[in-house]
Amino acid sequence: MTRRTCWLWALSALLAANAWAEESAQEISKKSRERGALNLVGLAAELKLATTGADGKTKEQVLSTTSRTINGKSHALARFTAPAGVSGVAVLTVEGAPGEGDDVSLYLPKLKRVRKVAKSDRGKAFMDTDFAYADITSSGARDEDLKRLPDDKVEGRPCFVLKGKGDDSSPYGEVTMFIDQQTYVPMKVEYQDKAGKPLKRYRTLKLKSHKDRVLAAESVMENLQAGSKTQMTVLKLEDATLGDDAFTERALERG
């Protein structure tokens, strides 16, 4: 490596470090949400959810999911394809206004209708997994309350550390996020309940590159109180093709 190359590399690293230092907790959080496997903005994925209960029994579900930014808000659409008992169930989540929870609509093919998931129910399990409805498009914390803590490392990777209070529609009292500085993928998230006790822990197990993006290819959500866990694996990944009209309640009913 020449002296000029070394100087350019050092300058690039310095500029990147300065940019990271100036980023707010809210900016970091927004970027990280777009890397979550249930909120792949601009991408479409097939996912497998494997939930293992405290009794050691595991059940698997397969779904397709895609996300799109419409009028500045994230819209996430998930459709279950297996097993037969949940095939056709669809969930549409629209990012809420600052300080408000997301708008969640659930389509149940057996009833052939769409129903809203009440704010009081958004802390409940998402399709009997260890993820909550509140986890689909958000971190479960109020963005306006997030604060940056000193940087840390997770699995040897430098991470931003953000901490904030749970929003009104989530089951969390406090949320601490460890977000990879290079990719903005959330590497670890620690959740406390409203009483301040450890409730859940999310971890990214494997990263995957797709064109110019890096995403969580395998991750796990552990319920520390119930003794269960749900592992999420990306089976397929491609560019999204759905237009804005697919992210509506009427489109949910059309299938």
N, C-alpha and C positions, 0 to 999 in steps of 0.2 A: 504494500500500500504506500503510495507516494505521500509526501508531506502535504501537498494540496488536497489530496483525497481525505487525509486524516482531518484536516482543518474543516473541510466541507461537512464531513460526518459529524464532527463535534458541534459545528454551528447548527446543523439540523436538529441534533439531539437537544441543544439548548433552547431553540425556538419551540420545539415540541413541549419541553418541560415548562416553559413560560406559558404556553397556551393552556396546558392542563391546570397550571396554578391559577389561572384567571377564570376557569370555568366554574359556574355556580353549581350548587347541588341540584337545582331544578333542571339545568341544561344536561347534566350528566344523567339524571334520572330519565329524562325524555328519550335520550339516545339509547339507554339500556332497555327501555320498554320495547323498542322496535327489534331487539335481538332475542326476546323471549320466544320460546317455541310455540306458545299459544297466541302469539301476536307478531307473526312474521310479516311486517309491512312490505308489500310489494312482491311477496313470495307465496307459493302454495306448497303445502307439505302433507304427507301422509304420516300419521303418528300412531304409535302403539303405547297404550297406557297399561302397565302391569301393576296391579294393586295387591299387596301382600298384607293380610290382616295379622293381628296379634297371635292368631292361632296357626300362622304359617301357611294358610291357604292363599293361593294366588288366582286372581281372575284378570283376564285380558280384554281390552277394548281397542278397537281401531277406528280412527276418525281422520277425515280430511279437514284441513284448516287453512284459511288465508286471511289476509288483513290488508286494508287499504285506508289511506288518509283521504277523507272527504270533508271539504270545508274546514280544514285544519284540525279535524278530530279523527282519532283512530277508530276504525270499524273492523271488528273481527268476526269471522263467520266460521263455525265448526259444525260438521255433519258426521254423525256416527254411521259406520258401515258394518260393524261386527262387534259382538255377536248378534244373532237374530233378534234378541230381546230389546236391543237399543237401536237397531238399524233404522235409519230415517230420522232419528231425533236430531234436531238442529238447534244451535244456540247462536244468537246474534248479540254482540256486545258493542255498544257505542260509548265512546269516551264521554264522561260527564264534564260539566263546566267546572272551573276551579273551585275546590271546596265541596264539590258534590260527588256522589258515587256514580258509577257508570250505569247506563240504561241497558238492562239485560232482558231479552225476549227469548222464550223457549218454545219450540214447535214440537208437539207430541203427535206423531202420526196416528196413534190409536184413537185419539180424540179429534184429529183433523182440525186442530186449531192452535193458535199462538196465544200464549199467556205471558204476562209480564212477571218477572221475578221481583218480588217486593224487596225494598231496601233492607228490611229486617231479615230477609232470607239470604242475602248475598254473602254472608259469612258461612253459609252451609256448604256441605261437600258438593263439588261439581261432578255430577253423574257418579256418585258413590266412590270417588277417588279422594286422595288426601289434598288435592287442590280445591280451593274454594272458588265460587263464582267471582269473588273479589280479586282473585289472582290472574284472571284471564288477560285483562289489558292493563292492569295497574300493579303497583308494588304493594297495595294495601295501605300505603301511608299517604298523608296529605302532602302534596308537592310543596305547598307554601310553607310548611313547617320543617322541611328537610334541612339538615345542616351537615356541612362537611366536617369530618373528623380527620385526624392525622392519617395519612396513607398507610396501608398495610400490605401484606402479601398473603395470597392463598395459593397453595400448591406451587410456590416459588414464583408466582406471577404478581407483579406490582398492581395494587388495586386502589381505586378511590373507595373511601368509606363514607357512607351517608347514613344518617340516623334521623328518624322522625316518628311522630305519633300516628297511630292508625286512623284512617278516615272513619266517618260515622257508619258507613255501610260495610266495614270489614270487621272481622272478629279480633283484630289485633290492637293491643294497647300501645306497642312500640315495635318498630321495624328497623333493623340494621342491615344495610346492603354493602356488599363487597363487590365492586364493579371493575372488571379488568380494564386497565388504562389503555391498552393497545387496541382492544376490540370492542369495548363497552358491553361485553357479555357479562351479565350478573353471575359471578362465580360462586357466591354464597349469599344467602339471605337468612337472617335469624329473626324469628317472630316471637314476641311475648304476648300473652293474653292480657285482658283488661286488668287483671290483678297483678301483673308484672312477672308472672311465672313463664319460663320457657314453654312455648306451645308447639312450634314447628320449625323445621330447618330445611332450606332448599340448597342443593349443591349441583353445580355443573360437573359432570363426570368426563365428558369428552366434547371437544370442539370440532367443528366441521367447516371447511371453506366452501363457499359457493360464489364463484366469480370474484367480485371485489368485497365480499362480506364474509365474516366469520360468525358462526352461530353455535348454539348449544345442540350438539347431536344427541347427547345422552345426558339426562339430568334426573334428579330424584327429590321428591318432597317427602320428608319424614314427619310424622305426627308424634312428637315426643311424649305426649300425654296418653295417646291411645295405643302406642306401640305398633302402628302400621306405617306403611310407606308406599308411595307410588312412583315407579320408574317410568320415565317418558323417553321414548326412542324415536328419532326421525328415520322413517323407512324410505321416503322419497322426498325430493326437494326440487322445485322448478320455479320459473318465473310465473307470476300470477297473470291470469288472462281475463278474470271477471271484471265487469264494469261496475259503475256506481249503483246501477239499478239492482244488482244482485244482493246488496247489503240493505235490504228493506224487509219488513215483516211480510209483505205480500209475496216477496220472492221466497221466503221461508216455506210458505204453504205450497208453492209450485214445485219445490224439490229441486 
